[in-house]
Every structure is written in C-alpha cells, then in structure tokens.
Amino acid sequence: MTQRHGVQRRIDFVVFDGLQPLDLVGPHEVFQGAARHAGGYVCRTVASRAGPVRSGSGLLVHAEHGVADLDPAGTDTLVVVGGSGVDAARHDEALVAWVAAAARGARRVASVCSGVFLLAAAGLPDGCRVTTHWGRGRQLAREHPELRVDCDPIFVRDGRVWTSAGVTAGMDLALALVEDDLGRDVAHAVARDLVLFLRRPGGQSQFSVALWSRQPASDPLRAAVAAIHADPGARHTVADLAARAGLSPRHLQRRFTAELGLPPAAFVEQVRVEAARRALTEGDEPLEAVARRCGFGTAETLRRTFHRRIGVAPSDYRSRFRSTTPQRPLRDDDLEDHLA
C-alpha cells in the first residue's frame, strides 16, 4: 500500500473498569512505535468519565477523556479493549452510545479480545465475521447469532471491522493496521523493536484446550464417545462405533452430527489431535510413538493433521507449550477465571 506518512490519524481506545491492561498497552505501543518511525498517529483513551480506570488486575489506567467531552466525529480508528469488565460496560448506555457514534464515522472499527461484545452492543452489521478470545467464542455466537464467529484466527478483517483474539493478539492486530496504513517496512520496523512476529504462525487453536465439543444427549452416543476418549488410538470406524452404540451405521451418522455438531470421523480426529497435544507437552516420546499411540499411524500423518487443524508443526507445538511441572487439565468452569 502507498505510504501516506503526512496524514494524522486519531486512534481512540475505549476503556472501562475491569479492562485487560495488555489489550490497551500492547496496541498503544504498536501505534506509538509507528508514530516514532513515520508519524501519523495520535492515541487517546476514552471512558465513561475522564480519570482513573481500574483494570481487572488492579492496575490503574488514566482515561484522558470522558464520553461527554470527546467528539466521536474525530475518530479515525476506534479500538475497543476487552477484559472481565466488558460485561458491565456493554450495559453502560452512555458508553455504548458513544461507541456507536464513533463507529459510524470512523474509517476503521476494531476490538481486542472480548471488546467485541461492546462493539456488538453498539451495533455491528448482520453477517459480520468476527473473532474473540477462544474461551468466549461460544458465548458470543450464542448471544449474537447475527454475527459469524470464527475463533481460530489471531485476527479477522471484515471490511472496515477488525477484531482480534485474546490479549497479546491485539498487538498482531495493531501491526496489521499499521501495515495497512504505512506499509510493510514501517510495520516490520515496529515488530522488530518490540521483538514480535510481524505475522504470528498458527491460529488460536494452538492455545486453546479441549473444551470444543458438545456432550451427547443420549446414552447410545455417550457409550461411543466414551470409547473414543478412553483409547483415541484404537480403531473407531463408523461401523465400530455403531456396534458399540447399538445403532445402524446410517443412524449413528445422523445422531452423531445432530447431537455433537460433528460427523464421527471428524470427532475421532479431533479427539486424537487433543490426545497428541497432551502427549507432546507432557512427555518425551518421539513423534512416531505419539502418532502410533494417538491413532495417526505415522509421524507424517500427524504432521499433516497438525498443520491443517492447528497451523503449526507438532515439534513447534511441543517446544512452545511443553510444561516442566505437572498440571491438571482445564475444566469448563475454569473459563470463568480465564482472562478474556
């Protein structure tokens, strides 16, 4: 894109009590870094009222402006941060009205992490494709069926609406916005200064845990699902699962997809991927052994499946996420305490 370094663009960050501070500080540093290299950005913070805003972790952030004293018509790029406080913020009528007004006139509208909930409350186009933190994707899809929620990408652009995944993904989003404005060279210089990938490999699925599956509603399918989880590496053809469930193969296919949202083969592959992820991060087995034990047969099949589903190689996944201390698996109720 042709660089336009002489243009001054106002980046307005919307903050609130209970924000995730990295959702603000990370993108703010990216834009300020770009301004040092090439000019072009003025960053401001706005909240319901000017003054101190307490983050979810207790860090105080100063909002320069309140919604009553900052004209939303001057916003070039609107960035709504996320955090546990977003659930209260999206019911703040004055804040939502200001966000809606700023969004109507802004050249670009963006959210970091769960900030998309506030954007949605202010009004997003029906059918808009968005992302958010992987731990809140199902909630967003349930509460806003008019949106197309995709929780694998680090960030998503749909027209002038840009949304990002959780926390540090806001920096990936900001780098993409800088590249869109000022070109790759400036974005690359900022990424180098901040020791970041200009484009991070893989998507959110490399960070999420096995909370992706609905539970079967009927006893026959519970028996089939339990068998898959008990031994992911065993043979689990449709005929095998149908026999275990006491159903015909055709009936099993229909029931499985209706109750779990996935056909049997896709479900089996997903369970095997999760088993391989655990094996890679918790043990020292070579890839060939992990592949055989988890039902992939060969290391090459495991590599291909990881690239397709997670976006990274198994060896890279192991090096990034291997734990040096034993940890219990996350449960569904852990998400209530997860930063999003």
C-alpha positions as CSV (number, residue, x, y, z in Angstrom):
1,M,0.0,0.0,0.0
2,T,1.2,3.5,-0.8
3,Q,2.5,5.2,2.4
4,R,0.9,8.4,3.5
5,H,3.2,9.5,6.3
6,G,1.9,13.1,6.4
7,V,-1.7,12.1,7.5
8,Q,-2.5,12.4,11.2
9,R,-4.9,9.7,12.3
10,R,-6.6,9.7,15.7
11,I,-6.7,6.3,17.4
12,D,-9.3,6.3,20.1
13,F,-9.1,3.5,22.7
14,V,-12.3,2.7,24.6
15,V,-11.5,1.6,28.2
16,F,-13.6,0.7,31.3
17,D,-13.3,-0.6,34.8
18,G,-12.2,-4.2,34.6
19,L,-10.3,-3.9,31.3
20,Q,-7.4,-6.2,30.5
21,P,-4.4,-3.8,30.5
22,L,-2.5,-5.6,27.8
23,D,-5.4,-5.1,25.5
24,L,-4.7,-1.4,25.7
25,V,-1.0,-1.1,26.3
26,G,0.1,-3.6,23.6
27,P,-1.7,-2.0,20.7
28,H,-1.0,1.5,22.1
29,E,2.8,0.7,22.0
30,V,2.5,-0.5,18.4
31,F,0.8,2.7,17.2
32,Q,3.2,4.9,19.2
33,G,6.1,2.9,17.8
34,A,4.8,3.5,14.3
35,A,4.4,7.2,15.1
36,R,8.1,7.4,16.1
37,H,9.2,5.8,12.9
38,A,6.9,7.6,10.5
39,G,4.4,9.9,12.3
40,G,0.8,9.7,11.5
41,Y,-0.9,8.6,14.8
42,V,-2.3,10.4,17.8
43,C,-3.6,8.0,20.5
44,R,-6.2,8.9,23.1
45,T,-8.1,7.0,25.7
46,V,-11.8,7.5,26.5
47,A,-14.0,6.0,29.2
48,S,-17.4,6.9,30.6
49,R,-15.7,9.6,32.6
50,A,-12.2,11.0,32.4
51,G,-9.8,10.0,35.2
52,P,-8.6,6.7,36.8
53,V,-9.9,3.4,35.5
54,R,-9.0,0.2,37.4
55,S,-8.1,-2.8,35.3
56,G,-9.1,-6.3,36.2
57,S,-5.7,-7.0,37.7
58,G,-5.8,-3.8,39.8
59,L,-3.5,-1.6,37.6
60,L,-4.8,1.9,37.3
61,V,-5.1,3.4,33.9
62,H,-5.8,7.1,33.2
63,A,-8.6,7.9,30.8
64,E,-7.8,11.2,29.2
65,H,-11.4,11.8,28.1
66,G,-14.9,11.0,29.1
67,V,-17.6,10.4,26.5
68,A,-19.2,13.7,27.3
69,D,-16.1,15.8,26.3
70,L,-14.6,13.9,23.3
71,D,-16.3,14.4,19.9
72,P,-16.8,10.9,18.3
73,A,-16.8,12.5,14.9
74,G,-13.0,12.9,15.0
75,T,-12.2,9.2,15.4
76,D,-10.2,7.7,12.6
77,T,-9.7,4.2,14.1
78,L,-11.8,3.1,17.1
79,V,-10.2,0.3,19.2
80,V,-12.4,-1.2,22.0
81,V,-10.4,-3.2,24.5
82,G,-11.6,-6.3,26.4
83,G,-11.5,-7.7,29.9
84,S,-13.8,-9.0,32.5
85,G,-15.4,-5.6,32.9
86,V,-16.8,-5.7,29.3
87,D,-20.0,-7.4,30.6
88,A,-20.8,-4.3,32.7
89,A,-19.5,-1.8,30.1
90,R,-21.8,-3.1,27.4
91,H,-24.8,-2.1,29.6
92,D,-23.4,1.4,30.1
93,E,-25.8,3.4,27.9
94,A,-23.7,6.5,27.5
95,L,-20.5,4.5,26.7
96,V,-22.4,2.3,24.2
97,A,-24.0,5.3,22.5
98,W,-20.5,7.0,22.2
99,V,-19.0,3.8,20.7
100,A,-21.9,3.6,18.2
101,A,-21.5,7.2,17.2
102,A,-17.7,6.9,16.8
103,A,-18.1,3.6,14.9
104,R,-20.5,5.2,12.3
105,G,-18.0,7.9,11.4
106,A,-14.7,6.0,11.8
107,R,-12.6,4.8,8.9
108,R,-12.0,1.6,10.9
109,V,-13.5,-0.1,13.9
110,A,-11.5,-2.7,15.9
111,S,-11.8,-4.7,19.1
112,V,-9.3,-6.6,21.1
113,C,-10.3,-9.9,22.8
114,S,-13.8,-9.6,24.4
115,G,-14.1,-6.0,23.4
116,V,-16.1,-7.3,20.5
117,F,-19.0,-7.7,23.0
118,L,-19.1,-4.0,23.5
119,L,-18.8,-3.4,19.7
120,A,-21.7,-5.8,19.2
121,A,-23.8,-4.0,21.8
122,A,-23.2,-0.8,19.8
123,G,-24.2,-2.4,16.6
124,L,-22.3,-4.5,14.1
125,P,-23.6,-5.4,10.6
126,D,-25.5,-8.6,10.3
127,G,-23.3,-11.3,9.0
128,C,-20.1,-9.6,10.0
129,R,-17.3,-12.1,10.6
130,V,-15.5,-11.6,13.9
131,T,-13.2,-13.3,16.4
132,T,-12.6,-13.1,20.1
133,H,-10.7,-14.9,22.8
134,W,-11.2,-18.7,22.3
135,G,-12.8,-19.0,25.8
136,R,-15.7,-16.7,24.9
137,G,-16.4,-17.7,21.4
138,R,-19.4,-19.9,22.2
139,Q,-20.9,-17.2,24.3
140,L,-20.5,-14.6,21.6
141,A,-22.1,-16.9,19.0
142,R,-25.0,-17.7,21.4
143,E,-25.7,-14.0,22.3
144,H,-25.1,-12.6,18.8
145,P,-26.4,-15.1,16.2
146,E,-26.4,-12.3,13.7
147,L,-22.5,-12.4,13.7
148,R,-20.3,-15.0,12.1
149,V,-17.9,-16.0,14.9
150,D,-14.6,-17.7,14.0
151,C,-12.3,-18.3,16.9
152,D,-9.4,-19.8,15.1
153,P,-7.7,-16.7,13.6
154,I,-5.5,-14.4,15.6
155,F,-7.4,-11.5,14.0
156,V,-10.1,-11.1,11.4
157,R,-10.8,-8.3,9.0
158,D,-14.3,-8.0,7.5
159,G,-14.5,-4.7,5.5
160,R,-13.7,-1.9,7.9
161,V,-14.3,-4.1,11.0
162,W,-11.2,-5.7,12.5
163,T,-11.4,-8.0,15.6
164,S,-8.7,-9.9,17.4
165,A,-8.3,-12.8,19.6
166,G,-7.2,-12.6,23.3
167,V,-4.8,-10.2,25.0
168,T,-1.5,-10.2,23.1
169,A,-3.3,-10.8,19.8
170,G,-4.2,-7.1,20.0
171,M,-0.6,-6.4,19.0
172,D,-0.9,-8.6,16.0
173,L,-4.0,-6.7,15.0
174,A,-2.3,-3.3,15.6
175,L,0.7,-4.3,13.4
176,A,-1.7,-5.3,10.6
177,L,-3.5,-1.9,10.9
178,V,-0.1,-0.1,10.8
179,E,0.9,-2.1,7.7
180,D,-2.4,-1.2,6.1
181,D,-1.7,2.5,6.7
182,L,2.1,2.9,6.3
183,G,3.3,-0.2,4.6
184,R,5.2,-3.3,5.4
185,D,8.6,-1.6,6.1
186,V,7.2,0.5,9.0
187,A,5.2,-2.4,10.4
188,H,8.3,-4.6,10.3
189,A,10.4,-2.0,12.0
190,V,7.9,-1.7,14.8
191,A,7.7,-5.5,15.2
192,R,11.5,-5.7,15.3
193,D,11.6,-3.0,18.0
194,L,9.0,-4.9,20.1
195,V,10.5,-8.3,19.4
196,L,7.3,-9.6,17.8
197,F,6.4,-11.7,14.8
198,L,5.1,-9.4,12.0
199,R,2.7,-12.3,11.3
200,R,2.4,-14.9,14.0
201,P,2.4,-18.5,12.8
202,G,-0.7,-20.6,13.5
203,G,-4.1,-19.6,14.9
204,Q,-5.8,-19.6,18.3
205,S,-6.4,-23.4,18.2
206,Q,-2.7,-23.8,19.2
207,F,-3.5,-22.1,22.5
208,S,-7.0,-23.5,23.4
209,V,-7.8,-26.5,25.5
210,A,-10.2,-29.4,24.8
211,L,-13.5,-27.6,25.5
212,W,-14.6,-27.7,21.9
213,S,-17.1,-30.5,21.9
214,R,-20.8,-30.6,22.9
215,Q,-21.8,-33.6,25.0
216,P,-24.0,-36.3,23.6
217,A,-27.6,-36.2,24.7
218,S,-28.4,-39.9,24.5
219,D,-26.9,-43.0,26.2
220,P,-26.0,-44.8,23.0
221,L,-23.8,-42.0,21.8
222,R,-22.4,-41.5,25.3
223,A,-21.0,-45.0,25.1
224,A,-19.4,-44.4,21.7
225,V,-17.9,-41.1,22.8
226,A,-16.6,-42.6,26.0
227,A,-14.8,-45.3,24.0
228,I,-13.2,-42.7,21.7
229,H,-11.9,-40.7,24.7
230,A,-10.8,-43.8,26.6
231,D,-8.5,-45.0,23.7
232,P,-8.1,-42.4,20.9
233,G,-5.6,-44.7,19.1
234,A,-8.0,-47.6,18.8
235,R,-9.9,-48.4,15.6
236,H,-13.1,-46.2,15.6
237,T,-14.8,-46.7,12.2
238,V,-18.4,-45.8,11.8
239,A,-19.2,-49.5,11.9
240,D,-17.3,-50.0,15.1
241,L,-19.0,-47.0,16.8
242,A,-22.4,-48.1,15.5
243,A,-21.9,-51.5,17.0
244,R,-20.9,-50.1,20.4
245,A,-23.9,-47.7,20.4
246,G,-26.4,-50.4,19.2
247,L,-27.4,-48.4,16.1
248,S,-27.1,-48.8,12.4
249,P,-24.2,-47.0,10.8
250,R,-26.5,-44.6,9.0
251,H,-28.5,-43.9,12.1
252,L,-25.2,-43.3,14.1
253,Q,-24.0,-40.8,11.4
254,R,-27.2,-38.8,11.7
255,R,-27.4,-38.9,15.5
256,F,-23.7,-38.1,15.9
257,T,-23.9,-35.0,13.8
258,A,-27.1,-33.8,15.3
259,E,-26.0,-34.2,18.9
260,L,-22.4,-33.3,18.7
261,G,-22.2,-31.0,15.7
262,L,-19.5,-33.1,14.0
263,P,-19.6,-36.3,12.0
264,P,-18.0,-39.3,13.6
265,A,-14.8,-39.2,11.6
266,A,-14.2,-35.5,12.4
267,F,-14.9,-36.1,16.1
268,V,-12.4,-39.0,16.2
269,E,-9.7,-36.9,14.5
270,Q,-10.3,-34.0,17.0
271,V,-10.0,-36.3,20.0
272,R,-6.8,-37.8,18.5
273,V,-5.4,-34.3,18.0
274,E,-6.1,-33.4,21.6
275,A,-4.5,-36.6,22.8
276,A,-1.4,-35.8,20.7
277,R,-1.3,-32.3,22.1
278,R,-1.2,-33.7,25.7
279,A,1.4,-36.3,24.8
280,L,3.6,-33.7,23.1
281,T,3.5,-31.3,26.1
282,E,3.6,-33.8,28.9
283,G,6.1,-36.5,27.8
284,D,9.3,-37.2,25.8
285,E,8.0,-39.8,23.3
286,P,9.3,-39.3,19.7
287,L,6.8,-38.2,17.2
288,E,6.5,-41.6,15.7
289,A,5.5,-43.1,19.0
290,V,3.0,-40.3,19.7
291,A,1.5,-40.8,16.2
292,R,1.0,-44.5,16.7
293,R,-0.4,-44.2,20.2
294,C,-2.9,-41.5,19.3
295,G,-4.2,-43.2,16.2
296,F,-2.4,-41.3,13.4
297,G,-0.2,-44.3,12.3
298,T,2.8,-42.3,11.1
299,A,4.6,-39.1,12.1
300,E,3.9,-37.7,8.7
301,T,0.1,-38.1,9.1
302,L,0.4,-36.4,12.5
303,R,2.3,-33.5,11.0
304,R,-0.2,-33.0,8.2
305,T,-3.1,-33.1,10.6
306,F,-1.5,-30.6,13.0
307,H,-0.8,-28.2,10.1
308,R,-4.3,-28.5,8.9
309,R,-6.1,-28.2,12.3
310,I,-3.7,-26.1,14.4
311,G,-1.4,-24.3,11.9
312,V,1.9,-25.4,13.4
313,A,4.1,-28.5,13.3
314,P,4.0,-30.9,16.2
315,S,7.6,-30.2,17.1
316,D,6.9,-26.5,17.2
317,Y,3.9,-27.1,19.3
318,R,5.9,-29.1,21.8
319,S,8.7,-26.5,22.0
320,R,6.2,-23.7,22.7
321,F,3.9,-25.4,25.2
322,R,5.8,-28.1,26.9
323,S,5.4,-27.9,30.7
324,T,8.1,-28.5,33.2
325,T,5.7,-29.2,36.0
326,P,2.6,-31.4,36.0
327,Q,-0.6,-29.6,35.6
328,R,-4.2,-30.7,35.8
329,P,-6.4,-30.3,32.7
330,L,-8.6,-27.2,32.5
331,R,-12.2,-27.7,33.2
332,D,-15.2,-25.9,31.7
333,D,-15.7,-23.8,34.9
334,D,-12.0,-22.7,34.8
335,L,-13.1,-20.4,31.9
336,E,-14.9,-18.2,34.4
337,D,-11.5,-17.2,35.8
338,H,-9.6,-17.0,32.5
339,L,-8.7,-13.6,31.2
340,A,-10.8,-12.9,28.2
